Amino acid sequence: MPRSARIDIPGLLQHVIVRGIERRKIFLDDNDKSAFLTRLVNLLQETETDCFAWALLDNHVHL
């Protein structure tokens, strides 16, 4: 069953999780993690979005 749509209210804090399919790795090495963080920083700046905390694990990300 699909999940409900995310509530979109200005100023509302969100906990975003990105997971690999079947708990597979989404980052092959530290270079992948660094590239992800670079893209994330650029996106956050472009959209003027705050990210208060993040965690990168081999098979998933928390924002």
mmCIF file of the N, C-alpha and C atoms, coordinates in Angstrom:
data_MODEL
# 
_entry.id   MODEL 
# 
loop_
_atom_site.group_PDB 
_atom_site.id 
_atom_site.type_symbol 
_atom_site.label_atom_id 
_atom_site.label_alt_id 
_atom_site.label_comp_id 
_atom_site.label_asym_id 
_atom_site.label_entity_id 
_atom_site.label_seq_id 
_atom_site.pdbx_PDB_ins_code 
_atom_site.Cartn_x 
_atom_site.Cartn_y 
_atom_site.Cartn_z 
_atom_site.occupancy 
_atom_site.B_iso_or_equiv 
_atom_site.pdbx_formal_charge 
_atom_site.auth_seq_id 
_atom_site.auth_comp_id 
_atom_site.auth_asym_id 
_atom_site.auth_atom_id 
_atom_site.pdbx_PDB_model_num 
ATOM 1   N N  . MET A 1 1  ? 0.851  -1.168 0.000  1.00 0.00 ? 1  MET A N  1 
ATOM 2   C CA . MET A 1 1  ? 0.000  0.000  0.000  1.00 0.00 ? 1  MET A CA 1 
ATOM 3   C C  . MET A 1 1  ? 0.899  1.234  0.000  1.00 0.00 ? 1  MET A C  1 
ATOM 4   N N  . PRO A 1 2  ? 0.626  2.215  -0.865 1.00 0.00 ? 2  PRO A N  1 
ATOM 5   C CA . PRO A 1 2  ? 1.459  3.417  -0.917 1.00 0.00 ? 2  PRO A CA 1 
ATOM 6   C C  . PRO A 1 2  ? 1.292  4.264  0.343  1.00 0.00 ? 2  PRO A C  1 
ATOM 7   N N  . ARG A 1 3  ? 2.333  5.017  0.629  1.00 0.00 ? 3  ARG A N  1 
ATOM 8   C CA . ARG A 1 3  ? 2.291  5.910  1.791  1.00 0.00 ? 3  ARG A CA 1 
ATOM 9   C C  . ARG A 1 3  ? 1.450  7.125  1.477  1.00 0.00 ? 3  ARG A C  1 
ATOM 10  N N  . SER A 1 4  ? 0.973  7.768  2.525  1.00 0.00 ? 4  SER A N  1 
ATOM 11  C CA . SER A 1 4  ? 0.219  9.011  2.362  1.00 0.00 ? 4  SER A CA 1 
ATOM 12  C C  . SER A 1 4  ? 1.153  10.102 1.863  1.00 0.00 ? 4  SER A C  1 
ATOM 13  N N  . ALA A 1 5  ? 0.588  11.081 1.186  1.00 0.00 ? 5  ALA A N  1 
ATOM 14  C CA . ALA A 1 5  ? 1.385  12.206 0.699  1.00 0.00 ? 5  ALA A CA 1 
ATOM 15  C C  . ALA A 1 5  ? 1.958  12.979 1.881  1.00 0.00 ? 5  ALA A C  1 
ATOM 16  N N  . ARG A 1 6  ? 3.161  13.506 1.697  1.00 0.00 ? 6  ARG A N  1 
ATOM 17  C CA . ARG A 1 6  ? 3.811  14.296 2.733  1.00 0.00 ? 6  ARG A CA 1 
ATOM 18  C C  . ARG A 1 6  ? 3.021  15.586 2.980  1.00 0.00 ? 6  ARG A C  1 
ATOM 19  N N  . ILE A 1 7  ? 2.845  15.937 4.227  1.00 0.00 ? 7  ILE A N  1 
ATOM 20  C CA . ILE A 1 7  ? 2.173  17.192 4.575  1.00 0.00 ? 7  ILE A CA 1 
ATOM 21  C C  . ILE A 1 7  ? 3.114  18.329 4.218  1.00 0.00 ? 7  ILE A C  1 
ATOM 22  N N  . ASP A 1 8  ? 2.633  19.297 3.448  1.00 0.00 ? 8  ASP A N  1 
ATOM 23  C CA . ASP A 1 8  ? 3.473  20.399 2.983  1.00 0.00 ? 8  ASP A CA 1 
ATOM 24  C C  . ASP A 1 8  ? 2.953  21.710 3.545  1.00 0.00 ? 8  ASP A C  1 
ATOM 25  N N  . ILE A 1 9  ? 3.466  22.093 4.715  1.00 0.00 ? 9  ILE A N  1 
ATOM 26  C CA . ILE A 1 9  ? 3.093  23.338 5.366  1.00 0.00 ? 9  ILE A CA 1 
ATOM 27  C C  . ILE A 1 9  ? 4.361  24.161 5.529  1.00 0.00 ? 9  ILE A C  1 
ATOM 28  N N  . PRO A 1 10 ? 4.370  25.428 5.075  1.00 0.00 ? 10 PRO A N  1 
ATOM 29  C CA . PRO A 1 10 ? 5.580  26.239 5.225  1.00 0.00 ? 10 PRO A CA 1 
ATOM 30  C C  . PRO A 1 10 ? 6.064  26.256 6.681  1.00 0.00 ? 10 PRO A C  1 
ATOM 31  N N  . GLY A 1 11 ? 7.374  26.024 6.860  1.00 0.00 ? 11 GLY A N  1 
ATOM 32  C CA . GLY A 1 11 ? 7.971  26.057 8.190  1.00 0.00 ? 11 GLY A CA 1 
ATOM 33  C C  . GLY A 1 11 ? 7.901  24.744 8.949  1.00 0.00 ? 11 GLY A C  1 
ATOM 34  N N  . LEU A 1 12 ? 7.176  23.766 8.424  1.00 0.00 ? 12 LEU A N  1 
ATOM 35  C CA . LEU A 1 12 ? 7.043  22.478 9.097  1.00 0.00 ? 12 LEU A CA 1 
ATOM 36  C C  . LEU A 1 12 ? 8.343  21.690 8.975  1.00 0.00 ? 12 LEU A C  1 
ATOM 37  N N  . LEU A 1 13 ? 8.843  21.153 10.080 1.00 0.00 ? 13 LEU A N  1 
ATOM 38  C CA . LEU A 1 13 ? 10.041 20.327 10.034 1.00 0.00 ? 13 LEU A CA 1 
ATOM 39  C C  . LEU A 1 13 ? 9.707  18.964 9.450  1.00 0.00 ? 13 LEU A C  1 
ATOM 40  N N  . GLN A 1 14 ? 10.626 18.440 8.639  1.00 0.00 ? 14 GLN A N  1 
ATOM 41  C CA . GLN A 1 14 ? 10.439 17.140 8.011  1.00 0.00 ? 14 GLN A CA 1 
ATOM 42  C C  . GLN A 1 14 ? 11.621 16.240 8.350  1.00 0.00 ? 14 GLN A C  1 
ATOM 43  N N  . HIS A 1 15 ? 11.388 14.970 8.485  1.00 0.00 ? 15 HIS A N  1 
ATOM 44  C CA . HIS A 1 15 ? 12.444 13.967 8.613  1.00 0.00 ? 15 HIS A CA 1 
ATOM 45  C C  . HIS A 1 15 ? 12.413 13.175 7.321  1.00 0.00 ? 15 HIS A C  1 
ATOM 46  N N  . VAL A 1 16 ? 13.427 13.362 6.493  1.00 0.00 ? 16 VAL A N  1 
ATOM 47  C CA . VAL A 1 16 ? 13.477 12.717 5.185  1.00 0.00 ? 16 VAL A CA 1 
ATOM 48  C C  . VAL A 1 16 ? 14.442 11.545 5.251  1.00 0.00 ? 16 VAL A C  1 
ATOM 49  N N  . ILE A 1 17 ? 14.004 10.391 4.768  1.00 0.00 ? 17 ILE A N  1 
ATOM 50  C CA . ILE A 1 17 ? 14.839 9.195  4.734  1.00 0.00 ? 17 ILE A CA 1 
ATOM 51  C C  . ILE A 1 17 ? 14.913 8.707  3.289  1.00 0.00 ? 17 ILE A C  1 
ATOM 52  N N  . VAL A 1 18 ? 16.128 8.415  2.840  1.00 0.00 ? 18 VAL A N  1 
ATOM 53  C CA . VAL A 1 18 ? 16.353 7.833  1.521  1.00 0.00 ? 18 VAL A CA 1 
ATOM 54  C C  . VAL A 1 18 ? 17.005 6.483  1.771  1.00 0.00 ? 18 VAL A C  1 
ATOM 55  N N  . ARG A 1 19 ? 16.389 5.417  1.275  1.00 0.00 ? 19 ARG A N  1 
ATOM 56  C CA . ARG A 1 19 ? 16.915 4.075  1.524  1.00 0.00 ? 19 ARG A CA 1 
ATOM 57  C C  . ARG A 1 19 ? 17.242 3.368  0.212  1.00 0.00 ? 19 ARG A C  1 
ATOM 58  N N  . GLY A 1 20 ? 18.256 2.507  0.279  1.00 0.00 ? 20 GLY A N  1 
ATOM 59  C CA . GLY A 1 20 ? 18.570 1.656  -0.856 1.00 0.00 ? 20 GLY A CA 1 
ATOM 60  C C  . GLY A 1 20 ? 17.542 0.535  -0.959 1.00 0.00 ? 20 GLY A C  1 
ATOM 61  N N  . ILE A 1 21 ? 17.274 0.104  -2.170 1.00 0.00 ? 21 ILE A N  1 
ATOM 62  C CA . ILE A 1 21 ? 16.339 -0.998 -2.385 1.00 0.00 ? 21 ILE A CA 1 
ATOM 63  C C  . ILE A 1 21 ? 16.912 -2.260 -1.747 1.00 0.00 ? 21 ILE A C  1 
ATOM 64  N N  . GLU A 1 22 ? 16.082 -2.991 -1.036 1.00 0.00 ? 22 GLU A N  1 
ATOM 65  C CA . GLU A 1 22 ? 16.474 -4.230 -0.352 1.00 0.00 ? 22 GLU A CA 1 
ATOM 66  C C  . GLU A 1 22 ? 17.686 -4.014 0.556  1.00 0.00 ? 22 GLU A C  1 
ATOM 67  N N  . ARG A 1 23 ? 17.753 -2.821 1.153  1.00 0.00 ? 23 ARG A N  1 
ATOM 68  C CA . ARG A 1 23 ? 18.842 -2.437 2.071  1.00 0.00 ? 23 ARG A CA 1 
ATOM 69  C C  . ARG A 1 23 ? 20.225 -2.503 1.431  1.00 0.00 ? 23 ARG A C  1 
ATOM 70  N N  . ARG A 1 24 ? 20.255 -2.369 0.102  1.00 0.00 ? 24 ARG A N  1 
ATOM 71  C CA . ARG A 1 24 ? 21.544 -2.350 -0.591 1.00 0.00 ? 24 ARG A CA 1 
ATOM 72  C C  . ARG A 1 24 ? 22.224 -1.008 -0.385 1.00 0.00 ? 24 ARG A C  1 
ATOM 73  N N  . LYS A 1 25 ? 23.533 -0.996 -0.552 1.00 0.00 ? 25 LYS A N  1 
ATOM 74  C CA . LYS A 1 25 ? 24.305 0.235  -0.406 1.00 0.00 ? 25 LYS A CA 1 
ATOM 75  C C  . LYS A 1 25 ? 23.906 1.239  -1.479 1.00 0.00 ? 25 LYS A C  1 
ATOM 76  N N  . ILE A 1 26 ? 23.820 2.509  -1.068 1.00 0.00 ? 26 ILE A N  1 
ATOM 77  C CA . ILE A 1 26 ? 23.577 3.577  -2.031 1.00 0.00 ? 26 ILE A CA 1 
ATOM 78  C C  . ILE A 1 26 ? 24.848 4.399  -2.246 1.00 0.00 ? 26 ILE A C  1 
ATOM 79  N N  . PHE A 1 27 ? 25.843 4.206  -1.392 1.00 0.00 ? 27 PHE A N  1 
ATOM 80  C CA . PHE A 1 27 ? 27.141 4.862  -1.546 1.00 0.00 ? 27 PHE A CA 1 
ATOM 81  C C  . PHE A 1 27 ? 28.203 3.780  -1.675 1.00 0.00 ? 27 PHE A C  1 
ATOM 82  N N  . LEU A 1 28 ? 29.011 3.867  -2.724 1.00 0.00 ? 28 LEU A N  1 
ATOM 83  C CA . LEU A 1 28 ? 30.051 2.879  -2.946 1.00 0.00 ? 28 LEU A CA 1 
ATOM 84  C C  . LEU A 1 28 ? 31.301 3.170  -2.119 1.00 0.00 ? 28 LEU A C  1 
ATOM 85  N N  . ASP A 1 29 ? 31.560 4.466  -1.871 1.00 0.00 ? 29 ASP A N  1 
ATOM 86  C CA . ASP A 1 29 ? 32.752 4.848  -1.122 1.00 0.00 ? 29 ASP A CA 1 
ATOM 87  C C  . ASP A 1 29 ? 32.593 6.278  -0.602 1.00 0.00 ? 29 ASP A C  1 
ATOM 88  N N  . ASP A 1 30 ? 33.632 6.790  0.038  1.00 0.00 ? 30 ASP A N  1 
ATOM 89  C CA . ASP A 1 30 ? 33.576 8.146  0.591  1.00 0.00 ? 30 ASP A CA 1 
ATOM 90  C C  . ASP A 1 30 ? 33.434 9.211  -0.491 1.00 0.00 ? 30 ASP A C  1 
ATOM 91  N N  . ASN A 1 31 ? 33.938 8.934  -1.693 1.00 0.00 ? 31 ASN A N  1 
ATOM 92  C CA . ASN A 1 31 ? 33.767 9.888  -2.801 1.00 0.00 ? 31 ASN A CA 1 
ATOM 93  C C  . ASN A 1 31 ? 32.296 10.045 -3.165 1.00 0.00 ? 31 ASN A C  1 
ATOM 94  N N  . ASP A 1 32 ? 31.545 8.963  -3.140 1.00 0.00 ? 32 ASP A N  1 
ATOM 95  C CA . ASP A 1 32 ? 30.102 9.028  -3.399 1.00 0.00 ? 32 ASP A CA 1 
ATOM 96  C C  . ASP A 1 32 ? 29.408 9.883  -2.344 1.00 0.00 ? 32 ASP A C  1 
ATOM 97  N N  . LYS A 1 33 ? 29.776 9.671  -1.086 1.00 0.00 ? 33 LYS A N  1 
ATOM 98  C CA . LYS A 1 33 ? 29.174 10.452 -0.002 1.00 0.00 ? 33 LYS A CA 1 
ATOM 99  C C  . LYS A 1 33 ? 29.505 11.927 -0.154 1.00 0.00 ? 33 LYS A C  1 
ATOM 100 N N  . SER A 1 34 ? 30.737 12.232 -0.504 1.00 0.00 ? 34 SER A N  1 
ATOM 101 C CA . SER A 1 34 ? 31.158 13.616 -0.696 1.00 0.00 ? 34 SER A CA 1 
ATOM 102 C C  . SER A 1 34 ? 30.391 14.265 -1.853 1.00 0.00 ? 34 SER A C  1 
ATOM 103 N N  . ALA A 1 35 ? 30.236 13.539 -2.950 1.00 0.00 ? 35 ALA A N  1 
ATOM 104 C CA . ALA A 1 35 ? 29.490 14.063 -4.096 1.00 0.00 ? 35 ALA A CA 1 
ATOM 105 C C  . ALA A 1 35 ? 28.031 14.314 -3.727 1.00 0.00 ? 35 ALA A C  1 
ATOM 106 N N  . PHE A 1 36 ? 27.441 13.410 -2.949 1.00 0.00 ? 36 PHE A N  1 
ATOM 107 C CA . PHE A 1 36 ? 26.066 13.595 -2.492 1.00 0.00 ? 36 PHE A CA 1 
ATOM 108 C C  . PHE A 1 36 ? 25.950 14.863 -1.657 1.00 0.00 ? 36 PHE A C  1 
ATOM 109 N N  . LEU A 1 37 ? 26.877 15.052 -0.725 1.00 0.00 ? 37 LEU A N  1 
ATOM 110 C CA . LEU A 1 37 ? 26.837 16.236 0.133  1.00 0.00 ? 37 LEU A CA 1 
ATOM 111 C C  . LEU A 1 37 ? 27.005 17.515 -0.678 1.00 0.00 ? 37 LEU A C  1 
ATOM 112 N N  . THR A 1 38 ? 27.854 17.497 -1.686 1.00 0.00 ? 38 THR A N  1 
ATOM 113 C CA . THR A 1 38 ? 28.031 18.668 -2.554 1.00 0.00 ? 38 THR A CA 1 
ATOM 114 C C  . THR A 1 38 ? 26.721 19.010 -3.255 1.00 0.00 ? 38 THR A C  1 
ATOM 115 N N  . ARG A 1 39 ? 26.064 17.992 -3.814 1.00 0.00 ? 39 ARG A N  1 
ATOM 116 C CA . ARG A 1 39 ? 24.772 18.229 -4.492 1.00 0.00 ? 39 ARG A CA 1 
ATOM 117 C C  . ARG A 1 39 ? 23.718 18.704 -3.502 1.00 0.00 ? 39 ARG A C  1 
ATOM 118 N N  . LEU A 1 40 ? 23.724 18.122 -2.286 1.00 0.00 ? 40 LEU A N  1 
ATOM 119 C CA . LEU A 1 40 ? 22.752 18.526 -1.272 1.00 0.00 ? 40 LEU A CA 1 
ATOM 120 C C  . LEU A 1 40 ? 22.953 19.984 -0.884 1.00 0.00 ? 40 LEU A C  1 
ATOM 121 N N  . VAL A 1 41 ? 24.201 20.380 -0.638 1.00 0.00 ? 41 VAL A N  1 
ATOM 122 C CA . VAL A 1 41 ? 24.485 21.770 -0.267 1.00 0.00 ? 41 VAL A CA 1 
ATOM 123 C C  . VAL A 1 41 ? 24.027 22.718 -1.361 1.00 0.00 ? 41 VAL A C  1 
ATOM 124 N N  . ASN A 1 42 ? 24.322 22.397 -2.608 1.00 0.00 ? 42 ASN A N  1 
ATOM 125 C CA . ASN A 1 42 ? 23.887 23.252 -3.727 1.00 0.00 ? 42 ASN A CA 1 
ATOM 126 C C  . ASN A 1 42 ? 22.371 23.371 -3.782 1.00 0.00 ? 42 ASN A C  1 
ATOM 127 N N  . LEU A 1 43 ? 21.678 22.263 -3.612 1.00 0.00 ? 43 LEU A N  1 
ATOM 128 C CA . LEU A 1 43 ? 20.214 22.272 -3.637 1.00 0.00 ? 43 LEU A CA 1 
ATOM 129 C C  . LEU A 1 43 ? 19.646 23.091 -2.485 1.00 0.00 ? 43 LEU A C  1 
ATOM 130 N N  . LEU A 1 44 ? 20.213 22.922 -1.304 1.00 0.00 ? 44 LEU A N  1 
ATOM 131 C CA . LEU A 1 44 ? 19.730 23.674 -0.146 1.00 0.00 ? 44 LEU A CA 1 
ATOM 132 C C  . LEU A 1 44 ? 19.924 25.169 -0.357 1.00 0.00 ? 44 LEU A C  1 
ATOM 133 N N  . GLN A 1 45 ? 21.058 25.564 -0.927 1.00 0.00 ? 45 GLN A N  1 
ATOM 134 C CA . GLN A 1 45 ? 21.312 26.984 -1.192 1.00 0.00 ? 45 GLN A CA 1 
ATOM 135 C C  . GLN A 1 45 ? 20.370 27.526 -2.255 1.00 0.00 ? 45 GLN A C  1 
ATOM 136 N N  . GLU A 1 46 ? 20.174 26.779 -3.331 1.00 0.00 ? 46 GLU A N  1 
ATOM 137 C CA . GLU A 1 46 ? 19.295 27.220 -4.419 1.00 0.00 ? 46 GLU A CA 1 
ATOM 138 C C  . GLU A 1 46 ? 17.858 27.393 -3.951 1.00 0.00 ? 46 GLU A C  1 
ATOM 139 N N  . THR A 1 47 ? 17.404 26.522 -3.066 1.00 0.00 ? 47 THR A N  1 
ATOM 140 C CA . THR A 1 47 ? 16.012 26.560 -2.620 1.00 0.00 ? 47 THR A CA 1 
ATOM 141 C C  . THR A 1 47 ? 15.826 27.291 -1.290 1.00 0.00 ? 47 THR A C  1 
ATOM 142 N N  . GLU A 1 48 ? 16.947 27.828 -0.761 1.00 0.00 ? 48 GLU A N  1 
ATOM 143 C CA . GLU A 1 48 ? 16.920 28.530 0.524  1.00 0.00 ? 48 GLU A CA 1 
ATOM 144 C C  . GLU A 1 48 ? 16.250 27.677 1.602  1.00 0.00 ? 48 GLU A C  1 
ATOM 145 N N  . THR A 1 49 ? 16.638 26.414 1.642  1.00 0.00 ? 49 THR A N  1 
ATOM 146 C CA . THR A 1 49 ? 16.093 25.454 2.597  1.00 0.00 ? 49 THR A CA 1 
ATOM 147 C C  . THR A 1 49 ? 17.126 25.183 3.683  1.00 0.00 ? 49 THR A C  1 
ATOM 148 N N  . ASP A 1 50 ? 16.674 25.120 4.928  1.00 0.00 ? 50 ASP A N  1 
ATOM 149 C CA . ASP A 1 50 ? 17.549 24.788 6.046  1.00 0.00 ? 50 ASP A CA 1 
ATOM 150 C C  . ASP A 1 50 ? 17.581 23.274 6.241  1.00 0.00 ? 50 ASP A C  1 
ATOM 151 N N  . CYS A 1 51 ? 18.752 22.763 6.542  1.00 0.00 ? 51 CYS A N  1 
ATOM 152 C CA . CYS A 1 51 ? 18.908 21.358 6.925  1.00 0.00 ? 51 CYS A CA 1 
ATOM 153 C C  . CYS A 1 51 ? 19.584 21.376 8.289  1.00 0.00 ? 51 CYS A C  1 
ATOM 154 N N  . PHE A 1 52 ? 18.867 20.967 9.313  1.00 0.00 ? 52 PHE A N  1 
ATOM 155 C CA . PHE A 1 52 ? 19.359 21.076 10.679 1.00 0.00 ? 52 PHE A CA 1 
ATOM 156 C C  . PHE A 1 52 ? 20.250 19.913 11.093 1.00 0.00 ? 52 PHE A C  1 
ATOM 157 N N  . ALA A 1 53 ? 20.103 18.773 10.445 1.00 0.00 ? 53 ALA A N  1 
ATOM 158 C CA . ALA A 1 53 ? 20.930 17.609 10.775 1.00 0.00 ? 53 ALA A CA 1 
ATOM 159 C C  . ALA A 1 53 ? 20.884 16.630 9.606  1.00 0.00 ? 53 ALA A C  1 
ATOM 160 N N  . TRP A 1 54 ? 21.959 15.864 9.471  1.00 0.00 ? 54 TRP A N  1 
ATOM 161 C CA . TRP A 1 54 ? 22.001 14.847 8.431  1.00 0.00 ? 54 TRP A CA 1 
ATOM 162 C C  . TRP A 1 54 ? 22.886 13.711 8.898  1.00 0.00 ? 54 TRP A C  1 
ATOM 163 N N  . ALA A 1 55 ? 22.625 12.533 8.333  1.00 0.00 ? 55 ALA A N  1 
ATOM 164 C CA . ALA A 1 55 ? 23.434 11.359 8.612  1.00 0.00 ? 55 ALA A CA 1 
ATOM 165 C C  . ALA A 1 55 ? 23.494 10.525 7.337  1.00 0.00 ? 55 ALA A C  1 
ATOM 166 N N  . LEU A 1 56 ? 24.703 10.213 6.928  1.00 0.00 ? 56 LEU A N  1 
ATOM 167 C CA . LEU A 1 56 ? 24.899 9.367  5.753  1.00 0.00 ? 56 LEU A CA 1 
ATOM 168 C C  . LEU A 1 56 ? 25.409 8.018  6.199  1.00 0.00 ? 56 LEU A C  1 
ATOM 169 N N  . LEU A 1 57 ? 24.663 6.979  5.902  1.00 0.00 ? 57 LEU A N  1 
ATOM 170 C CA . LEU A 1 57 ? 25.094 5.616  6.170  1.00 0.00 ? 57 LEU A CA 1 
ATOM 171 C C  . LEU A 1 57 ? 25.262 4.925  4.816  1.00 0.00 ? 57 LEU A C  1 
ATOM 172 N N  . ASP A 1 58 ? 25.864 3.779  4.797  1.00 0.00 ? 58 ASP A N  1 
ATOM 173 C CA . ASP A 1 58 ? 26.115 3.130  3.517  1.00 0.00 ? 58 ASP A CA 1 
ATOM 174 C C  . ASP A 1 58 ? 24.840 2.844  2.730  1.00 0.00 ? 58 ASP A C  1 
ATOM 175 N N  . ASN A 1 59 ? 23.769 2.475  3.433  1.00 0.00 ? 59 ASN A N  1 
ATOM 176 C CA . ASN A 1 59 ? 22.558 2.073  2.711  1.00 0.00 ? 59 ASN A CA 1 
ATOM 177 C C  . ASN A 1 59 ? 21.373 3.028  2.874  1.00 0.00 ? 59 ASN A C  1 
ATOM 178 N N  . HIS A 1 60 ? 21.559 4.131  3.609  1.00 0.00 ? 60 HIS A N  1 
ATOM 179 C CA . HIS A 1 60 ? 20.482 5.106  3.692  1.00 0.00 ? 60 HIS A CA 1 
ATOM 180 C C  . HIS A 1 60 ? 20.972 6.448  4.222  1.00 0.00 ? 60 HIS A C  1 
ATOM 181 N N  . VAL A 1 61 ? 20.100 7.452  4.079  1.00 0.00 ? 61 VAL A N  1 
ATOM 182 C CA . VAL A 1 61 ? 20.397 8.839  4.474  1.00 0.00 ? 61 VAL A CA 1 
ATOM 183 C C  . VAL A 1 61 ? 19.244 9.352  5.312  1.00 0.00 ? 61 VAL A C  1 
ATOM 184 N N  . HIS A 1 62 ? 19.566 10.112 6.345  1.00 0.00 ? 62 HIS A N  1 
ATOM 185 C CA . HIS A 1 62 ? 18.560 10.841 7.120  1.00 0.00 ? 62 HIS A CA 1 
ATOM 186 C C  . HIS A 1 62 ? 18.832 12.322 6.978  1.00 0.00 ? 62 HIS A C  1 
ATOM 187 N N  . LEU A 1 63 ? 17.795 13.103 6.699  1.00 0.00 ? 63 LEU A N  1 
ATOM 188 C CA . LEU A 1 63 ? 17.902 14.568 6.650  1.00 0.00 ? 63 LEU A CA 1 
ATOM 189 C C  . LEU A 1 63 ? 16.834 15.154 7.546  1.00 0.00 ? 63 LEU A C  1 
# 
